[in-house]
Structures are given as C-alpha cells and as structure tokens.
C-alpha cells in the first residue's frame, strides 16, 4: 500500500482529486480493533492525540479535506489518518500516528466515503454558472 501524505495531498486542488487520492475502496486496514477497541478509545482521549488534532484543525482551517470553502459546520471535525493505523501503532506509540504529515481534517461523511468507498456521501462541487451555459445554441 502506498504511503499517503499531506505534502502530496495539498498539490491536489479539487475536492474530488483529494478524495480519489485518499479513498481506500472499502479496504480498511487488515487488522481491526474488535475486542481491543479500548486501545483506540484510550488513544483518541490522550493529550498527545488532542494536541495533534488541534494542530491539524488549525492548519486545515477547519475545512473538509483542507479545502477553503468546505468549512466544517454543525459538527466536530474528524481527523483522518491518511494511512490506516494498527493496534501495534497505538501500543508502540508509533510517532507517525501523531504526525501532521499523515493527518487531514474531514467531516463524518467524507471519512466514511474514504473508508468505505461510498462517494454518494460526498458533498456536491459548486459549479460556477455563466450566462447561457445551459443553452448550447447561444454564445
């Protein structure tokens, strides 16, 4: 699996390009947390994670996939690990799980679309309308 990073992601300008870069097509990490779910719950409540989360929200200005104009309103931003994490990452405190280079701010719907491959959850792109753009015989 390729390693995804913010440096590459920010080169992509549209929401769709960024989504395509991050999507997992329903292939979540091989190791799931199952009965060890307490590990990720403890992790996400840690001070170390909360500080990383705050830095990513500031960097992305609270915007979905870090794109201006896609402000996350009415819900708390989710900080998505661009590269799926494992139990071992949490147990061994792999520094990559806190590294802003591998994190991005998203909405719940965008997170689910990335993780499970359901593009129907994504917001529609705003299309800039121009006079007569729906009338091909008028210019």
C-alpha positions in Angstrom: 0.0 0.0 0.0 1.3 3.5 -0.9 2.0 6.0 1.9 -0.2 9.0 1.6 1.0 12.3 2.9 -0.2 15.9 3.3 2.7 17.3 1.1 1.3 15.3 -1.9 -2.4 15.9 -1.0 -2.1 19.7 -0.9 -0.9 19.7 -4.5 -4.3 18.5 -5.5 -6.7 21.4 -5.8 -10.2 19.9 -6.1 -12.2 18.0 -3.5 -12.6 15.1 -5.9 -8.9 14.8 -6.6 -8.1 14.8 -2.9 -10.9 12.2 -2.2 -9.5 10.0 -5.0 -6.0 10.2 -3.5 -7.2 9.1 -0.1 -10.0 6.6 -0.8 -9.5 3.1 0.4 -12.2 1.5 -1.7 -13.6 -0.3 1.3 -10.2 -1.8 2.2 -9.7 -0.8 5.8 -6.5 -1.9 7.4 -6.3 -5.7 7.7 -6.1 -5.6 11.5 -9.3 -4.3 13.1 -9.6 -3.4 16.7 -12.5 -5.8 17.5 -12.4 -6.6 21.3 -9.4 -4.4 21.6 -11.4 -1.3 20.8 -10.4 0.1 24.1 -7.0 0.8 22.6 -8.2 3.3 20.1 -10.7 4.8 22.6 -7.8 5.4 25.0 -5.6 6.7 22.2 -8.2 9.3 21.0 -8.6 10.6 24.5 -4.9 11.1 25.1 -3.4 14.6 25.5 -0.9 13.7 22.8 -3.7 13.0 20.3 -5.7 16.0 21.3 -2.7 18.3 20.6 -2.1 16.7 17.2 -5.8 17.0 16.4 -5.8 20.7 17.3 -2.8 21.4 15.2 -4.4 19.7 12.1 -7.7 21.6 12.6 -5.7 24.9 12.7 -3.6 24.0 9.7 -6.7 23.0 7.6 -8.7 26.0 9.0 -11.5 23.6 9.9 -12.2 22.7 6.2 -13.1 19.3 4.8 -10.0 17.8 3.2 -8.3 21.1 4.0 -10.0 22.9 1.0 -11.1 26.5 1.6 -14.8 26.9 1.0 -15.5 23.5 2.5 -15.8 24.7 6.1 -17.0 22.0 8.6 -20.1 23.5 10.2 -22.5 22.0 12.6 -20.3 19.0 13.6 -16.9 18.4 15.0 -14.2 17.8 12.5 -12.7 14.3 12.4 -9.0 14.0 12.0 -8.4 11.2 9.5 -5.3 9.1 9.4 -4.4 9.0 5.7 -2.7 5.7 6.3 -4.7 3.2 8.3 -3.3 2.6 11.8 -2.9 -0.7 13.6 -3.1 -1.9 17.2 0.7 -2.1 17.2 0.9 1.5 16.1 -1.0 2.5 19.2 0.7 0.1 21.6 4.2 1.1 20.4 3.2 4.8 20.1 4.4 5.0 16.5 5.2 8.7 16.0 3.5 8.6 12.6 0.1 8.4 14.2 0.6 11.9 15.6 2.4 13.3 12.6 0.5 16.1 10.9 2.0 15.0 7.5 -0.2 11.9 7.7 -3.4 13.5 9.0 -6.2 15.5 7.4 -9.4 17.2 8.7 -12.7 15.7 7.4 -16.4 15.5 8.0 -18.0 12.3 9.2 -19.5 11.7 5.7 -16.2 12.3 4.0 -14.4 10.0 6.4 -17.0 7.2 5.7 -16.7 7.8 2.0 -12.9 7.5 2.2 -13.0 4.4 4.4 -15.9 2.5 2.8 -15.8 3.8 -0.8 -19.2 5.4 -0.9 -18.9 8.5 -3.0 -22.6 9.3 -2.5 -21.8 10.6 0.9 -19.6 13.4 -0.6 -20.8 17.0 -1.0 -21.5 18.2 -4.5 -19.0 20.5 -6.0 -20.3 24.0 -6.7 -20.3 24.7 -10.4 -19.8 28.3 -11.4 -22.6 29.2 -13.7 -22.2 31.6 -16.7 -24.8 33.3 -18.9 -26.3 30.9 -21.4 -24.2 27.9 -20.3 -27.2 25.7 -20.5 -28.1 26.9 -24.0 -25.5 25.5 -26.4 -27.0 27.4 -29.3 -26.4 30.7 -27.6 -22.9 32.1 -27.1 
